[in-house]
Amino acid sequence: MELHGDPRTKRGPSAFLKKLLADGVHHEETVYADLKPVRVTYAPGDLAGGARETLRLMRAGTPLIAQGVLMYGDRVGIPDLLELRPGASALDGATYEPVEIKTARAVKPVYRLQLAFYAHLLADTLGSWPELAHVILVDGRRDTFTLASVREHYETVLGGVVRVKEGEEPPVHISSTCGECPWEPACLTHAEETRDVSLTYGLQRRVARYLRGEGIETLGALAAQDPVALAAQAGIPPGQAGALVLQAQVLEDGQPRWRRTVTFADTPAEIFFDIEGDPEHDVLYLFGVLLRTPTGEQYTAFVAENPCDERRAFEELLTFLEAYPAAPIYHYHDYERSALRKLATRHGVDPARTPQLLERMRDLNHDLVSTAVLPVYSYSLKAVAKRLGYRWSHPEASAAQSIFWYSTWLKTGERALLDLAVEYNADDCRATRLLKDWLAQGPDAQLLPEASEPAAKWSQRARSPIPAGDL
Ligand code: SF4
């Protein structure tokens, strides 16, 4: 899409993404201030001039170079740092190794590919590949790896990129990662127009490749397959083949299917629970509970207004939950359960308290996926509840946006932003309640006739905010 897509269809960065970019630049500058590298300077846009200056600094034996420009043919790379090391190269007994500075807590495979790309450019410039590459993480730790360990994979990926550049058009593959991609609107529109088979939830790339090879490229074609034959031919378990075919059929006719009904105990009180967390500050900052009783419902937020406040907010949450010992605690997906365990350990909660709470927790995502198949592209709470008719108060609300609101509140003290995060959490709790009621109705339950928003069948995974440092 970067090479051939229509730039007018590319989505601009969200406020959260801009914040990550700004955090990345800030972290980079902090590391530069500490290491004091020589920064390459050149006229704006004159990358060839930047490459000449970088080479001059390398030939002069500069120990550490920031923002060097590496160029070879039509490939250009600007590593955060180039570090002088002993080694074999055209520099006579010395070479340079690439270093990236990331606002992440751990190295990701994509960082290794990025560094292999810089190493490849260094090899083109200096005559041989350096041995090592490095990542400086958000806490200042340095992760070093051998480039030989990633070279084969790098060359496969590069080969694919080169083929795309030369005109090969790979098929679209809609997956959960698309929600974080600026090309999502364009790809989703294309996939919907062509009824692309990758709209089928749970379709792995490997299986999609097999299907396309067999000419099964649309939802309609997949919906018409015999699951038993498909399982045998595609080398996947029969249950998986059946689920894919059924999901495609449901997307084709827009009608949900029920595998079984699900029952809920009749209790005098019910709690719908949702947590917000900020990985950058390592804090779970908001615990929202929607309490429903025969007299009505009430939402309460336990908020850590700063990360040091997490323990107090958590203790208040526990006291609240324990005040309604017979109320089931409904949540969506396993995040709340694992977060509760983590918090209990972190804050030294009496071990006798947690099992009773965990016992009362019920994951509605588990109930949903084992009970019904919906005409959605994703089973995130957002995608599901929107299809059931729920509308979030803030149109751009998402887990990532909530983190942005919270971290900006931490910096600026602007309470309206914290209020937005609370409002988003309240919506999540109400959406969870709506889903529970929908499931309780059983096969008579209705969907929204057709999503009024184009992408209502789809929504970025609510529990997968872009981790700081992905940029
Ligand atoms: S939206 Fe998805 S399929 Fe399209 S370019 Fe992005 S990641 Fe790839």
Residues whose N, C-alpha, C, O or C-beta is under 5 A from the ligand:
A	BS01	SF4	M1 V172 H173 I174 T177 C178 C181 W183 E184 C187
